[in-house]
Amino acid sequence: MPVTIERRGTAAIVLIDNPPVNGISAEIRKGLFDAVTGLSAAGDVDRVIVTGAGKIFCAGADTREFDLPPVEPHLPDVINAIEASSVPWIAAINGAALGGGAEIALACRYRIASPKSTIGLPEVTLGVVPGASGTQRLPRLIGMAAALDIIPQGKVLKTKAALEIGLIDRIEDDPVEAALGLDADVFSSVVPLAERAAPEADEAAVEAARAQASKRMRGQTAPLEAIDLVAASANTPFTDALTREREAFLRLRSGDQAKALRHIFFAERGAKVPEPIASAEAADVRQAIVVGGGNMGASIAYALDSAGISATIVETDADGAERAAANVARLADGAAKRGLLTAEQAEACKARIAIVTGYDDLPPAQLAIEAAFEDMDVKKTVFANLEKALPEDAVLATNTSYLDINEIAASVSNPARVVGLHFFSPAHIMKLLEIVRGSASADTALATGFAVAKRLRKIPVLSGVCDGFIGNRILARYREAADTVMMDGSNPWEVDEAMVDFGYPMGPYEAQDLSGLDIAYANRKRQAATRDPNRRYIPIADRMVHEGRLGRKTSVGWYRYPGGGGTVVDPLVEDLVREEAHFAKVTRRDYTPDEIRTRLVCAMINEAADILEEGIAHRASDIDLVTVHGYGFPRWRGGLMFHADQIGLDKVLANIDAFAEEDPVAWKASPLLRRLAESGKTFAEL
């Protein structure tokens, strides 16, 4: 049974049991409602203790019912019944209490949590607001400002923080036993939250929350609606506010943003080892080698160490080893400053990550990750050294962003042990990991990559071999389309502003300034020999590099970065663009922000369709994960391919065909896109 009742003298223990996360299904709601009714009528019960089976209290709504119509009893009715019960309920929080789980806890008279529990209302991350009184009961418990710090950001608190603000009453190793041992006077006289005075209005906190939401959750509807609902708790009758909250929840749940966010949620849950790789035996990686201690290599080593994998960084000389040590120290010390590590833990981390010069006497690692300079000869040398230094069954991985993994693999005697593990910078923070299958990569090597991704808590996506794999190949087309728009009529800041308004954290030119224009320049030089001579080439970025405008690292790129910080528009860039347009005999025109967005988004969709057609990516949802987690595509739009389906593939194709009249090479429609559009199908149906 999903809800069971156990009697312990005058106490009753109500157990929520709905694996894997005790989601609130229709059965759970009915079971809880029946428990309230039955135990209230029992006459010999002085407390009801609600807890979760296993290691989770209740992680909110059952995801299997996300897209189904609401079924009675509705959660607000269940929660109101719990709070109004003649027998006080106590929440024994034995793990995550999220969303509806937190709202159940709020309906209880008393809340006891285990030390490793978490509690929060993360509904805005799924495009909705709390729909069962969270926006009204929470501010009555902890005050307006604290509630506004939690709900609009979807924040989840650990027990210590929850105790400090009064969200829970106690922390105990065994919450159920603690609840059984409570003196009835402790909880029986507690005033239910619905009966408490409304929180004091706090306009400053409301405005601060709106500013935070506009900055960190730009374009999203749910956070702003949540703020309004919490603010209304100060001056709206409780029952009226609950009605308003429920209406907002149901309206948002059927909206485009909630659908997009649910899509990404399920895509993340589905990012697992694909068949037949799942049946392959992954290596038990206890030790790993990272070749190269630059920003990327040090970050990879730090991530490995944080996951309990012993990491050794290999450098070429003493100077390189010293730089690697400094990079590791910067990461560990930074984590300590942010409170993620204690000072002692940071020092222990620095001591654990070994840094050596050369390949002599390396530990017998099960995995090596090459993170050296993006040069084929350099990488082949590294792999030759690794092959000699490590056991024959060690997996050899490259972190290359663009280079041909098949060529790298061909340089070793057993190419089956070679895979790509393309981390995104900074590797210890970014969740995405492209696992690249070479033509000879063994399933065991790939399975090892997926196993390591799981330990590192990364979102793994399987990719085939091509220039740039999935993400960087789409990025290259995005930048090409942006450069064409810039040459033909816009300025970099106009393009950036259009894409920020679309939902990106920054536009393509500010992003280039952040990474460094020299990186993309080196890649363009590498591709020069194989570039289609019929494809239009925009040389503006090359001139920027030649003039030393490399971005933030030189304080000047597409923008200027004065000593005081900030991004400053540079009219010299506009002059340079107009000069190059004159040389190319381009008659410039004005582009509206919508025209800019349409061109850049359609360019990416078309390239992604080719990636699917070629089998580089296996699922449209994989491309959604790559674009959201690797490149800043707005999560609330569901990822690139989901967004394409929402636009309508017939409209996308019509745009591309229209642009092809200007440039039939760059805007050649993907055969897959054309087939889907003409048959009325979507990427989701593939």
Protein Blocks (a to p, Z undefined) as FASTA:
>chain_A
ZZdcddehjaccddddddfklpacfklmmmmmmmmmmmmmnopacbdcdddehjbfbecj
afklmmgccddddfklmmmmmmmpmbdcddddfbdcehjlmmmmmmpmbdcddfkbccdd
fklmnopacfehplmmmmmmnojklmmmmmmnopacdfklmmmnopambdcfblmlmmmm
pcfklmmmpccfklpccddddfklmmmmmmmmmmmmghiaklmmmmmmmmmmmmpcfklm
mmmmmmmmmmmmmmmklmmmmmmmmmmmmmccddfklmpccdddfbdcdehjbfklmmmm
mmmmmnopacddddfbfklmmmmmmmmmmmmmmmmmnopacfklmmmmmmmmccdedjeh
iacdfbdcdfbdcdfklmmmmmmmmmmmpcfkbccddfbfkbcfklmmmmpmblmlpccd
dddddfklmmbdcddddfklcfklmmmmmmmmmmnopacddddddehijmlmmmmmmmmm
mmmmmmnopafklmmmmmmmnopabdfklmmmmnopklmmmmmmmmmmmpcfkbccdfkl
mmmmmnopnbjknopafbccdfkgpjdddfklmmmmmmmmmmnopacddddfklmmmmmm
mmmmmmmmmmmmnomambfklmmmmmmmmnopafknopjklmmmmnopklmmmmmmmmmm
mmmmlmgccfklmmmmmnopafklZZ
